[in-house]
Amino acid sequence: MRRLLEVREVLMFSFDFEILEHGLAAEEYATPSRWLPAFVVPGATTAVLGRDAMGGVYVACRFSEERLRCVHLDTRGYAVPLGESLEGLLALVLALPYWQELLLACPSGKLEDMRALALRLEQEVCDELPAMPLARDDLRRFLELPELNDPVRQLHELAVEQAQLVVLSPNGWHYDSPIASSRLSARVGSGE
């Protein structure tokens, strides 16, 4: 039990993933608070699995018996698929603990730009938290998570794929991918 509590704390404080003891249905999580995302995923049953420090939530969306997608929703109106299982989601979060910044700070959405930024962010994280690589490896082994060969490519593909995923607020507006939003902002800003 002590080891599980340690794992939970490391996930929360080093990887900004607080796993909930019991998953919550979207209806249970709906709130009038503007800083917490309320959502509906048409055609799916959903459960909130965890949250981050900024009020974002990690949601499992089951579309059919065999199709599951884990998605992060944040308070800015972004939705990013992060895997097809909790294990896949956690593997990506461990590999890229700065995944949100990577998507938001890369307005081109180009894979090469994301790779360059990921190298810089990885160095910054490891300078700030020198035990990060060891913690990452320890958690991956303990949780029996898959090792990702190219997590930046996987994140890029999942964020681009978000256009195929419909996530709505109860008010009817669409959650969007940070890549799609930053591309639109860049086009609008350049007068296209």
Disulfide bonds with the S-S distance in Angstrom:
none
